[in-house]
Amino acid sequence: MEISDIKVRKTFDEGPLKAIVSVTFDNELAVHDVKIIYAKEKLFLIMPSRKNIDGTYKDIVHPINSEFRLKLESAILASYHEALEAQKNAASEASEEI
């Protein structure tokens, strides 16, 4: 299964939640609401989940093995850093125009 597209849908400056991402696999399957969280001095992924009656959360979708988790995490975080750089460049260009 190949990652065919990653869209960083929204980024956040404040708090531990840094971004919400959608990932497309093989141009056939989309997974929405993957979250990028900053905690314990690093970024990591939270997969889409639902809240159980007892207040705990259960992943709706998740990687089955550590090899694919690493591949997915690397690709998503690279896209996140690219999106941040694009936002920074856009803000810089906007301030130069003023």
C-alpha positions as CSV (number, residue, x, y, z in Angstrom):
1,M,0.0,0.0,0.0
2,E,1.5,3.3,-1.1
3,I,0.7,6.8,0.2
4,S,-0.5,8.7,-2.8
5,D,-1.4,12.0,-1.1
6,I,-1.1,13.8,2.2
7,K,-3.1,17.0,2.9
8,V,-2.3,19.1,6.0
9,R,-5.9,20.4,6.4
10,K,-5.4,22.7,9.5
11,T,-2.4,23.7,11.6
12,F,-2.5,25.1,15.2
13,D,0.1,27.3,16.9
14,E,-1.1,26.9,20.5
15,G,-1.5,23.7,22.6
16,P,-0.3,20.2,21.9
17,L,-2.4,19.6,18.8
18,K,-0.3,20.9,15.9
19,A,-2.2,19.7,12.8
20,I,-5.0,17.7,11.3
21,V,-4.1,15.6,8.3
22,S,-5.8,13.5,5.6
23,V,-3.9,10.7,3.9
24,T,-4.8,8.9,0.7
25,F,-3.6,5.4,-0.1
26,D,-3.2,4.0,-3.6
27,N,-5.5,6.8,-4.9
28,E,-8.4,4.6,-3.5
29,L,-8.7,5.0,0.2
30,A,-8.7,8.2,2.3
31,V,-8.2,8.4,6.0
32,H,-9.2,11.7,7.6
33,D,-8.5,13.2,11.0
34,V,-5.0,11.9,11.7
35,K,-3.7,14.3,14.3
36,I,-0.1,15.5,14.8
37,I,0.5,16.1,18.5
38,Y,3.6,17.7,20.2
39,A,4.3,16.1,23.6
40,K,7.3,14.9,25.6
41,E,9.6,17.1,23.3
42,K,8.6,15.4,20.1
43,L,5.9,15.2,17.4
44,F,3.8,12.0,17.0
45,L,0.7,10.8,15.3
46,I,-2.7,10.1,16.8
47,M,-4.8,7.9,14.5
48,P,-8.6,8.6,14.1
49,S,-10.5,7.1,17.0
50,R,-13.9,7.0,18.7
51,K,-14.8,7.5,22.3
52,N,-16.1,4.4,24.1
53,I,-18.9,4.6,26.7
54,D,-16.3,4.2,29.5
55,G,-14.5,7.3,28.3
56,T,-11.5,5.5,26.7
57,Y,-10.7,5.9,23.0
58,K,-10.3,3.1,20.4
59,D,-8.5,3.6,17.1
60,I,-10.8,3.3,14.1
61,V,-7.9,2.8,11.7
62,H,-4.2,2.2,12.5
63,P,-1.0,0.7,11.0
64,I,-0.7,-3.1,11.7
65,N,3.1,-3.2,12.0
66,S,5.9,-0.9,13.1
67,E,7.5,-0.7,9.6
68,F,4.4,0.8,8.1
69,R,3.8,3.1,11.1
70,L,7.3,4.5,10.6
71,K,6.7,5.0,6.9
72,L,3.4,6.7,7.5
73,E,4.7,8.9,10.4
74,S,7.8,10.0,8.3
75,A,5.7,10.9,5.3
76,I,3.1,12.8,7.4
77,L,5.6,14.7,9.4
78,A,7.6,15.6,6.3
79,S,4.4,17.0,4.8
80,Y,3.6,18.9,8.0
81,H,7.1,20.5,8.0
82,E,6.6,21.5,4.3
83,A,3.2,23.1,5.1
84,L,4.8,25.0,8.0
85,E,7.6,26.3,5.7
86,A,5.0,27.3,3.0
87,Q,3.0,29.2,5.6
88,K,6.2,30.9,6.9
89,N,7.1,31.9,3.3
90,A,3.6,33.2,2.6
91,A,3.6,35.3,5.7
92,S,7.1,36.6,4.9
93,E,6.0,37.5,1.4
94,A,2.9,39.2,2.7
95,S,4.8,41.3,5.1
96,E,7.3,42.4,2.4
97,E,4.4,43.6,0.3
98,I,3.2,46.0,3.0
